[in-house]
């Protein structure tokens, strides 16, 4: 990264860190903890809640020397991500599958752990993303509003980072893509409705940047690779990069069809 890109990343990193700190000092934390512990108790692999909101400590390992090629947006921190020994995104089975995908496709020239900023649609931990539905349904109105604010802030911060990384790109750089990985809860009435709407509102006046946004299945359960393989089997003359781009656009139109220009 050049100096301006680095400064943009640091601003993003510190904003995420502040969100986690602010929530830990808020009046909402106890109510959220009770709801999180209920859904954890129902999970087959019962475990202790160590972090309600998860700051990605992998950000602290990124330096100016990193060449950021993608921002990958997952859903929310799961069991492995919230553990004190990790506090990183995509470190469970889904992360391993994502890492393997890029290793097996060297023509993409992407290292998931060095060339990618990994973020989420919300910082709130649940065992499964769908558990956020239970929390939202059973939360007080005040907590519901706070959870929506977190999604909106995440959409704003991610957009600003994406914009600045591309505005400040070095001559000859292809720029930074943004991949929304996992779109089930981005559909109408999904748990990430606020994130989806705010993200689109941010991009709607920036066509060139919107063209660098792609939507895919999640890495978990190998859905990303299965979906891509099925697409490539139907488009055998296209390169991997062309298939990724076209598949990502196809899903983006489907998910944002009510918002598309």
N, C-alpha and C positions, 0 to 999 in steps of 0.2 A: 504494500500500500504506500501511496505517497503521503506526504504530511497532512494534506487536507482530508484524505480518506481516513487516515488514522485518527484524526481529531473527531471525525464524524462517528467512527466506531466507538471511541472512548465516551463520547456524549451518550450514545445509545447504551453502552454497557453500564454507565453510572446511573442512567435513568431507570434501567431494569433493577439494579441493585437497590435504588431508593424506593421503588415500588414495593419490594419485598420487605424492606425495613419498616416502611410506613405502615404496612398492613400488620406486621408483627406487633406494632405499638397501638393498633386501633382497637376500637370497641367491638369490632366484628369477629375477632379471632376466636373467641370462645364458642360462639354460635357455630362458626364454620367447622371448628374442630369436632364438635359433637356430631355434626352431620357427616363429616369425613370418617369418623370412627365407626359410624353405623354402616356405611357402605364397605369399609374395610372388614368389618366383622362378618359381613355377608360373603366376602370374597373367599374362594376355596383355599387360597394360600394366605391365611391370616397373618398379619405382620403388624409391627408397631409403626405408628405415624411419627416420623421424625421431622418432616418439613411440610408445612401446610401449603406454602407457596415456595417455588423452587427457583432460585437464581442459578443460572448455568455457569459453574465455576470454570468451565472450559474457556470462557471469555478471558479469564485472567492469564491464560496460556498463549493467547494470540498476541503477536507483536507486529511491528511495522513491516517486518520481513515477510509476513504472510501475504500471499497473492489471493485475495478473496474473489472467487469466480461465481459463487452461488450463495444465496440465502435460502435455506430450506426451512419451511414452517411446518412443524408437526401439529399435533392436537393439544395435548396437555401432559404434564409430567406424570409418569406412572410409578409403579412400585420401586423399580430400580433407581429411577431418576431422583426420587425424594430421599433416598438413604444418605445419611451423613457422609459415608465413605465415598459416595459418588457426587451427588448434587450436580449432575450433568445430564444433558438431553440425549436421547437416542443411545443409551448405553446398554439397553436390554437386548432381547432377541431381534426386535425390529431394527435397532441400530446396527447390529452385526450383519443383518441382511442388506441394509443400505450400504454399509462399508464394503461388503463382498461384491455388490453390484458394480461399484466403481473400480474395484481391483480387477474384476474380470473383464472390464471394458476400458482398457488403457487408452484407447483412442479419444476418450472424453477428457483425459488428462486432469482428472479431479481426484483429490485425496479428501475424503469426507472429514477427516480430522485436522486437516491443515488449510484447505482451500475453501471451506464452507463455514458460514455462520449459521448455527442451528438455533432456531427459536420455536415458539409455540403460539397458539392462538389465545391461550390463557396461561397464567403462571400457577393456577390452582391445581393441586394434586388430587387425583382419584385413581383407584385401581384400574378402572376402565373408563374410557371417555364418556360412555353412556351413563356412568354414575353421576356425571354432572347434572343430568336431568333430574335425578332424585334430589340432589342438593338444591337446585333451583326451585323445584316444586315445594319443598319443605322449608325453605329459608324465609325469614321475615322480609318484609318489603324493603327494609333498609339494607339488608345483606344482598338481596336480589339486585338492588340498584348498584351496590358496590361491585358485584361480580360483573355487571354490564360495563361499569366504568373501566375495570381491568381489561376487558376485551377491547374496548374502544382505544384505550391507551396503547395496547399492544399493536393494534392496527396502525395507529398514528406513528409510533416509534419505528415500526418495521418499514412503513412507507418512506419515512424521512431518511432512514439509513440507506434503503435501496436507491432513493433519488440521489443522495449525496455521493454514494459510491460510483454512480454512473456519471454524474455531473463532473466529478473530479478525476475521471479516468485518464490514465496516461495515453498519449498518442499511440495508436496501433492496437490498443486494448479492445477486445470484443465486448467489454462491459460485463456487468454482473446480472445474472438471471435470478428471479425469485420463483421458487417452486413451492406451491401449496401441496403438501403431501398428506393426503387424508381429507376426503371431501364429504364423507357421509353426513356429518353434522353441519355442513355448510349449506345443505339443501334447505328448501323452504321449511320453516318452523323447526329447524335444527337448533342445537344448543349454541351454535356459533353464529346466530343471526346477526347480532350486533357487530361482531368482528367482520363478517362478510359485507354488511352495508357500509360500515365505516371505511373499510379497505377500498371498496369500489368508489365511494365518494372522494377519497383522496386521489385516486388514479384517473378519475373521469375527465380531468382537464389536461392530462399528460399522456397523450396517445403513444408517444415513442417509448415511454417507460412501461405503459400497460402492455405493450407488445413483448416485453421481457418477463411477463408473468405467465406461469404455466401451472396447470392443475393436474395432479396425478392421484392414483390410489396410494394408500399408505404402504410403507415397507413391511408392516407387520403381516404375519401369516403368508409372506411372499406375494401379497396381492399386487404390489407394484410390478414385479418381474413377470408375473403371470399375465397381467393386463398388457404389458408391453410386448410380451412374446406373441400373444394372440393378435395384436395389432400388426406386428412385423410379419406374421404368417400371411396376412392379407395384403401386405405392401412389400413384396419381396425385392422390388427394384430400388427401394429407398434405403439410404444409409441409416445407421443407428441414430445419428444426430437428427436426421430428417424425421424419423419416426417419433423420436422424443418430442421434437417441436410440434409436429402435427397432432400427436396424441394429447399433449399438454394443452394445445389450443382447443381441441375437440371437447375435452372435459371442462375447460374454462367457459366455453360458450354454453354448455349444458348447465353448469352451476350458476352462472351469472346471467342466464338468458333473460330474466325479468329486469336486469339492470343494463344489459348491453345497449349501446347507442343505436 
